[in-house]
Amino acid sequence: MEFGKTEINFQQSSNLQGVIMENISTEYAGILHGNQLNPYSQYVSKEENGVVWHIKTVTDEAYKNIILPMSELKEITLRKRGITIVPEKKTIQMMEAKTLLDEFYDKKCSRYFEVYFLTPTAFKHDGNYIFYPDLSLIYGSLMRKYSAFSQQMTMEDKDTLEELCRSSEVVNYRLQTIPFPLEKINVTGFVGKIGIKVKGSETIARYIRLLFHFGEFSGVGIKTGMGMGAIRCGGKKDE
């Protein structure tokens, strides 16, 4: 949804999750609250033409129960802020799950990736919040999300995770930490860009590409349903 010029920014993302919960069925909201991993992510970004609210789903069920009812909204109300906004434009874009697998098997892959963390990103590990780009935590998060919602391929495998980490490294970065406001606390996350070089086989590079392209829909790390962990991935031109 495009809002044009407005005071909404990523700091209202957790309130926007409340808007989603208010406008989907009570039954499906209950299902989401019972899930360990959410089949959707959402975040706010500032674009050239104004503020855009992105809502992304990774299953057909989530699309039908979240995207479709949200696309019918005439206005958005943030009750805690007393703000009501009328969207200027709504756009729905779809990608078949098969597209990612076709790319994995058929399209040559770069050995270098640039990953942009668009909203504050963090991880929970051994009871602690981690707010730096540890590849094991990044890959592990994406593998769990992909395995939970993909019917084509399971990737939640310790040996695969170790191989991905062994065969790639962060070679450059430009990052900063930013607090992300949740309902009662602030969680520190990082935003910016990292460059990842793949030292292993092209198959490993294809796995990493698949994970990051999936991550553009699922988000990475914690609280992606509340607006954290939004990413965009690019690489050098395929050879």
N, C-alpha and C positions, 0 to 999 in steps of 0.2 A: 504494500500500500504506500502511495506517495502522498505526503502531507503538505508539501510546499514549505514555506517559511513558517516555522513553529518553534516553540521553546522546548519541545520534546527532544531528548537525547538519550544516550545509552543508560544514563542514570535512572531513567524511568522504566527500564526494561522489565524489572521484576513486577512493576505495576501493570505492565502490558500483558504479562503472563496471566494476571488476574482477569484481564479483559477476555482472554481466550477461555478461561475456565467458566466465566459468566455466560458465554455465548455458545458453548457446546452442550450436548445433552448431559444431564446429571449422571446417567449410567456410564457414559464413556469417561467423564471426568473421574469417576470412582475407579475405573480401570486404570487410568493414568496414575492416580495417586498410589495404586498398589504395585506399579511397575518399578523395578530397580533401575532400569534404563528407559528413557523416554523415546518414543518413535518420532519425535519432532524436535526442532530447535527454532529459536527466534532471536532476532537482534535488531537493533536500530543503527542506521548509518546515516551520515551526512553526505549527500550527493550534490552534484552540480545544480540540480533543480530544486533542492530542498532535502527534507528528511524522508527517509524510506524505512518502513517497517517490513522486515523480511520474516516470513513464517515458512518453514521448510519441513516436510514430512518424508519419512523413509519407508512407509508401508502404504498399501492401498487403503487399509482400514483407517489409518490416521488421516490420509488425504480426504476421505469421505466424511470423517467425523470432525475434522478441524478446518481444513482449507475451504471446503464447500460452505459451511455455515459462516465462516469469517468473511468469505467473499460477498455475502449478502448484506453485511452491515452497512448502514447508511452513515453512521457516525461512531466515533470512538470516545468513550468517557473514562477518564482516570479519576475515580471517585476520591482517592486520597489527596489528589492535587486540585480537585474541583475544575478540571479541564475537560472540555468537550471539543473534538476536532472532527471535521468532515473530510474524509479522504478525497484528494483531487483525482486520483487515478488508482485503479486496481489492475494488476496483471497476474495471470497464472501461467507458469511455465512448467512443463513436465519432462521428465527423462525416464525412460524405461530402465529397469534394473539390468536388463540384458545389455544395454549400451555399455556399461562399465566392464562387463565380462568380454564383450566383443573387442573393446579397446585393449583389455589385458592380453587377449590371445592374438590379436591381429595387427595392432599398431606398435611400431617400433618406439622405443622409449629413451628419453634423455637420461644421462647419468647425473644430472644436476637439477635440483628443484629449489625454487624460491617459495617459501610459505609465509603468507602474510596473516598475522593474528590481528583481526579487525576489532575485536572487543576483548576486554581483560580475560586472560586465560590462566587457569590454575588447576592443580591436581590434588587429590587427597591420597596420601601414601603413609601407611603405618600410623594413622591418626593425625598426621600433620598436613598442613597446606603447603604445597610446593609451587612456587611462582617463578620458575625458570624453565627453559625448554629442554628438559631431559628427554632424549630420544626414546628411551625405554618407556617412559610414562606416556609420551605422545603416541607411539605405535601401539602400546598396550591398550590405551583408551579406545583408539580407532578399531583395533581388532575385536575388542569386546562388543562394541556397538555394531560393527558389521556382522559379526557372528550371531548376534541376538536377532537381527532383523532380515538377514539375507537367507533366502531359500536355496541359493545356487552354490554357495561355498562357505565353509567354516574356516575361520582363521584364528580362533582363540587357541593358540598352541604355543607352549613355552619354547620349544625348539625353534619354531619359526621366528618368534620374537627375538630370541638370542641371535639368530642368524641375521635378521634385519639390522639389529644394533651393531653387530660385528662388521657388517658390510657397508656401513654408511657413517658419516660424521658431519657435524656442523662445521662449516669452513668459514662462515662469516655471519655476522648478526648486527642488527640495529634495533635495540629493544629499550623499553622503559617500563617501569612499574606504575600501575594506576590502581587506586582503590575502587572496588565495585560495590555499590550499596545493595545489600539484601534487605530483608524486612527489618531486622534489628541490629545487624552488624555490617561492617565493611570487610570484604575479602580482598586482599591484594592479589592482583593478577598482572600479567605482562602483555603488552601490545608491541607491534612492530614487525620485523621481518627477520627470518633466518635463511641461510643458504645451506643446502644439504648436498654433499657429494656422495655418490654411490660408488664404492670400490669393488663390490661383488659383481655377480653375473647380471645380465640384462633381465633375467627372470626376477631377481631380487628388486631391481629397479621398477619392474612392472607391478610387483606387489605394493611397493611404496606409492607408486602413482595411483593405484586403485584405492588404497587407503585414504590418501589425501583428497582425491576427487569425491569419494564417499563422504569424507569429513566436511566437505563444503555444504552438505545437506544435514549431517548429524551434529556438527560441531565437535569439539574435542575438549576433553577434561570435564570438570564439574559444572553444574548449574547451567547447562546449555539451553534448557527450557526457560531459564530466567534471563537469558541474554548474554551469558559469558561464552567464551570459546569459539567464536565465529572465525572461520578461516577461509582464505582463498589461496589456491596453489597454482604456480606456473613453472615452466621449465624452459630450457633451451629448445630451440626448434628441433623437432624430431629428425633424426638422420635418415 
